[in-house]
Amino acid sequence: MSADELEIAWGLHGELFYLAIRRWVYDMKTPDDLVSVIRAAVVRFLEGAPAAMRALNTASVAGESRRKRAGRENR
């Protein structure tokens, strides 16, 4: 797993962790039905993470291709 892919996973963790911070540290109101909030977060992650990772891989391949071309041009 790349560092960028790990950041995508940490995003889900951060979203859920911040619910607890809001409730227990800042004593703020949070949704009464946390199950549905967590379910929605997980669904967003599961639907969005594969596309985000594909985009990372596409950008990585494109960047590698540019670096190789630049290396050949500098010879």
N, C-alpha and C positions, 0 to 999 in steps of 0.2 A: 504494500500500500504506500502510495506516495504521500508526501507531506500535505499536498493540496487535497488529496482524497481524505486524509485524516481530518483536515479542517472541516470538510463537509459533514463528517460524522460528529465532530465536536459541536457543530451548529445545532444539531438536534439535542445533544446533551445540554448545551447552554440554554436553549429555549425552555426545556423542562426544569432545569435547575433554577432558573430565574423565577419560575412560579413559586417555588419554595422560598426563595429569598424574599420575594414580595410579601408572601404571607407571614413568614416566621421572623424575618429580620426587620423589614420595614413596616410590619403590621398593617399592610394594605389589604384591601378587599381583593379577593381572587374569585374566579367563578365557583359557584356552588358545586357544579357538576364537573369536577376535574377529569373524570373518566372520559367524557366526550372531548374535552380540550386535549388531553394526551392522545387519544385515538386520532384526532384530526392532525396533530403534529406528526405522529408516526406515519399516517397516510401521506401527508405532504412530503415527508422525507422519502418514503418508499417510492413515491411517484416521481419526485424531483431528483433524487440523488443519482439514479442511473443516467439521466440526461445530462446532469452537471458533470459527472465523471467522463461521459463520452466527450463533452465539450473540452474538458481538461486534456484528454488524450489527443483530441484533434488539434488543439492549440500546441501541445507538446510536440506532436509529429511535425506540424507546420514550422515551428521554431527550430527544430532539429534540421529540417530540410533547408531552411534559410541559412543556418550556421554552416552546413556543409557546402552550400553554394558559395558563401562568402569565403570559406577556406580555400576552395578551388580558385576563386578569382584572385586571391592574394598570393598565389604561387608564382 
